[in-house]
Amino acid sequence: MKKQNILFLLLILILNSCEEPISSFDEFELGFYTLDQGQISERLAGNFTIRSDFEYQQLFGQPSNGFNFQDEMIIAVYKGQLPNGGNEYEISSILERKNDVLVTIVFNPCEQCNRSISSPYHIIGLDRSNKLFNFIEVLEN
């Protein structure tokens, strides 16, 4: 009986060691800082990861004026044209995961605001990463 108990415990230990542990260390929040944010942009809706001065010039049509692309990168998110003003569009968090980076964008529409057209955007800087960036937009009311 004792031998069976030991074998049973060994089997459980072996099976448990085969599973990949779920750990909060597999994902963590990345810090970032705002470079620009506003209500009016001529750019169409889109999300951009910029890792070089060349990519910066392709998107903005001018050099980056010394942005440190060796150590940092830029993320730019544009909501596109909306029929009223006062809308908020903001990157709220960046979560680095095992195989990618998830950028959460909060869209807070202003339904009671004026009728002027807006096209909100948010541009941030953060530590450079070569992982794939995925974007999710969350509607906030």
C-alpha positions as a Markdown table, in Angstrom:
| # | Residue | x | y | z |
|---|---|---|---|---|
| 1 | Met | 0.0 | 0.0 | 0.0 |
| 2 | Lys | 2.8 | 2.4 | 0.9 |
| 3 | Lys | 4.5 | 1.7 | -2.5 |
| 4 | Gln | 1.2 | 2.6 | -4.3 |
| 5 | Asn | 0.9 | 5.9 | -2.4 |
| 6 | Ile | 4.4 | 6.8 | -3.3 |
| 7 | Leu | 3.9 | 5.9 | -7.0 |
| 8 | Phe | 0.6 | 7.9 | -7.0 |
| 9 | Leu | 2.3 | 11.0 | -5.5 |
| 10 | Leu | 5.2 | 10.7 | -8.0 |
| 11 | Leu | 2.7 | 10.5 | -10.9 |
| 12 | Ile | 0.9 | 13.7 | -9.6 |
| 13 | Leu | 4.3 | 15.5 | -9.3 |
| 14 | Ile | 5.3 | 14.5 | -12.9 |
| 15 | Leu | 1.9 | 15.5 | -14.3 |
| 16 | Asn | 2.0 | 18.9 | -12.5 |
| 17 | Ser | 5.6 | 19.6 | -13.7 |
| 18 | Cys | 4.5 | 19.1 | -17.4 |
| 19 | Glu | 2.0 | 22.0 | -17.3 |
| 20 | Glu | 3.3 | 25.4 | -18.2 |
| 21 | Pro | 2.8 | 27.6 | -15.1 |
| 22 | Ile | 0.5 | 30.5 | -15.3 |
| 23 | Ser | 2.3 | 33.5 | -14.0 |
| 24 | Ser | 1.7 | 37.2 | -13.7 |
| 25 | Phe | 5.4 | 37.5 | -14.8 |
| 26 | Asp | 4.3 | 36.4 | -18.3 |
| 27 | Glu | 2.8 | 39.9 | -18.8 |
| 28 | Phe | 3.5 | 43.3 | -17.4 |
| 29 | Glu | 2.6 | 46.9 | -17.9 |
| 30 | Leu | 5.0 | 49.1 | -19.9 |
| 31 | Gly | 5.6 | 52.8 | -19.1 |
| 32 | Phe | 5.1 | 55.4 | -21.7 |
| 33 | Tyr | 4.9 | 59.2 | -22.0 |
| 34 | Thr | 2.7 | 61.5 | -24.2 |
| 35 | Leu | 4.5 | 63.3 | -27.1 |
| 36 | Asp | 1.3 | 64.8 | -28.5 |
| 37 | Gln | -2.5 | 64.5 | -28.1 |
| 38 | Gly | -5.3 | 66.5 | -29.6 |
| 39 | Gln | -8.6 | 66.9 | -31.3 |
| 40 | Ile | -7.7 | 67.8 | -34.9 |
| 41 | Ser | -5.6 | 65.8 | -37.3 |
| 42 | Glu | -5.6 | 65.5 | -41.1 |
| 43 | Arg | -4.7 | 61.8 | -40.8 |
| 44 | Leu | -7.1 | 59.0 | -41.5 |
| 45 | Ala | -7.9 | 56.5 | -38.8 |
| 46 | Gly | -5.0 | 54.1 | -38.0 |
| 47 | Asn | -2.6 | 52.7 | -35.5 |
| 48 | Phe | 1.2 | 53.0 | -36.1 |
| 49 | Thr | 4.3 | 51.7 | -34.5 |
| 50 | Ile | 7.4 | 53.8 | -35.5 |
| 51 | Arg | 10.8 | 52.3 | -34.8 |
| 52 | Ser | 13.1 | 54.4 | -37.1 |
| 53 | Asp | 13.6 | 57.9 | -38.4 |
| 54 | Phe | 12.6 | 56.6 | -41.9 |
| 55 | Glu | 9.2 | 55.3 | -40.6 |
| 56 | Tyr | 8.7 | 58.7 | -38.8 |
| 57 | Gln | 9.4 | 60.6 | -42.0 |
| 58 | Gln | 7.0 | 58.3 | -44.0 |
| 59 | Leu | 4.2 | 59.0 | -41.5 |
| 60 | Phe | 4.8 | 62.7 | -40.6 |
| 61 | Gly | 6.6 | 63.9 | -43.7 |
| 62 | Gln | 9.6 | 65.4 | -41.8 |
| 63 | Pro | 12.6 | 64.2 | -39.8 |
| 64 | Ser | 12.1 | 63.3 | -36.1 |
| 65 | Asn | 14.5 | 66.0 | -34.9 |
| 66 | Gly | 16.7 | 63.6 | -32.9 |
| 67 | Phe | 14.3 | 61.2 | -31.4 |
| 68 | Asn | 16.3 | 58.3 | -29.9 |
| 69 | Phe | 15.1 | 55.3 | -32.0 |
| 70 | Gln | 18.0 | 53.2 | -30.7 |
| 71 | Asp | 16.4 | 52.9 | -27.3 |
| 72 | Glu | 12.8 | 54.1 | -27.8 |
| 73 | Met | 9.9 | 54.0 | -30.3 |
| 74 | Ile | 6.7 | 55.8 | -31.0 |
| 75 | Ile | 3.1 | 54.7 | -31.1 |
| 76 | Ala | 0.6 | 56.9 | -32.9 |
| 77 | Val | -3.2 | 56.2 | -32.8 |
| 78 | Tyr | -5.7 | 58.2 | -34.8 |
| 79 | Lys | -9.5 | 57.8 | -34.5 |
| 80 | Gly | -10.2 | 59.5 | -37.8 |
| 81 | Gln | -12.9 | 62.1 | -38.6 |
| 82 | Leu | -15.9 | 62.3 | -36.3 |
| 83 | Pro | -19.0 | 64.4 | -36.7 |
| 84 | Asn | -18.7 | 66.3 | -33.4 |
| 85 | Gly | -16.0 | 67.8 | -31.2 |
| 86 | Gly | -15.0 | 67.0 | -27.6 |
| 87 | Asn | -14.3 | 63.3 | -28.2 |
| 88 | Glu | -11.4 | 61.8 | -26.2 |
| 89 | Tyr | -9.0 | 59.2 | -27.6 |
| 90 | Glu | -6.2 | 58.0 | -25.4 |
| 91 | Ile | -3.8 | 55.2 | -25.0 |
| 92 | Ser | -4.6 | 54.0 | -21.5 |
| 93 | Ser | -2.2 | 51.0 | -21.0 |
| 94 | Ile | 0.4 | 48.9 | -22.7 |
| 95 | Leu | 0.7 | 45.3 | -21.7 |
| 96 | Glu | 3.8 | 43.3 | -22.7 |
| 97 | Arg | 2.9 | 39.6 | -23.1 |
| 98 | Lys | 5.0 | 36.6 | -24.0 |
| 99 | Asn | 4.6 | 36.9 | -27.8 |
| 100 | Asp | 3.2 | 40.4 | -28.3 |
| 101 | Val | 2.4 | 43.8 | -26.9 |
| 102 | Leu | -1.2 | 44.9 | -26.3 |
| 103 | Val | -2.1 | 48.6 | -26.6 |
| 104 | Thr | -5.4 | 49.6 | -25.1 |
| 105 | Ile | -7.0 | 52.7 | -26.5 |
| 106 | Val | -10.0 | 54.3 | -24.7 |
| 107 | Phe | -12.5 | 56.1 | -26.8 |
| 108 | Asn | -14.8 | 58.4 | -24.9 |
| 109 | Pro | -17.3 | 59.9 | -27.3 |
| 110 | Cys | -19.0 | 63.2 | -26.5 |
| 111 | Glu | -22.5 | 62.9 | -27.7 |
| 112 | Gln | -23.7 | 66.2 | -26.2 |
| 113 | Cys | -20.8 | 68.3 | -27.6 |
| 114 | Asn | -20.8 | 70.8 | -30.4 |
| 115 | Arg | -21.2 | 69.9 | -34.0 |
| 116 | Ser | -17.7 | 70.8 | -35.2 |
| 117 | Ile | -15.8 | 68.0 | -36.7 |
| 118 | Ser | -13.0 | 66.4 | -34.7 |
| 119 | Ser | -10.3 | 63.8 | -35.4 |
| 120 | Pro | -8.7 | 62.9 | -32.1 |
| 121 | Tyr | -5.3 | 61.3 | -31.8 |
| 122 | His | -2.6 | 60.3 | -29.2 |
| 123 | Ile | 1.1 | 59.9 | -29.8 |
| 124 | Ile | 3.4 | 58.3 | -27.2 |
| 125 | Gly | 7.0 | 57.4 | -26.7 |
| 126 | Leu | 8.1 | 54.2 | -24.9 |
| 127 | Asp | 11.1 | 51.8 | -24.6 |
| 128 | Arg | 11.8 | 50.1 | -27.9 |
| 129 | Ser | 10.4 | 46.6 | -28.5 |
| 130 | Asn | 10.6 | 44.4 | -31.6 |
| 131 | Lys | 7.5 | 42.4 | -30.7 |
| 132 | Leu | 4.3 | 42.5 | -32.6 |
| 133 | Phe | 1.9 | 45.3 | -31.4 |
| 134 | Asn | -1.8 | 44.6 | -31.2 |
| 135 | Phe | -4.4 | 47.3 | -30.5 |
| 136 | Ile | -7.7 | 47.1 | -28.8 |
| 137 | Glu | -10.2 | 50.0 | -28.5 |
| 138 | Val | -12.4 | 50.2 | -25.5 |
| 139 | Leu | -15.6 | 52.4 | -25.5 |
| 140 | Glu | -16.1 | 54.4 | -22.4 |
| 141 | Asn | -19.2 | 56.4 | -21.6 |
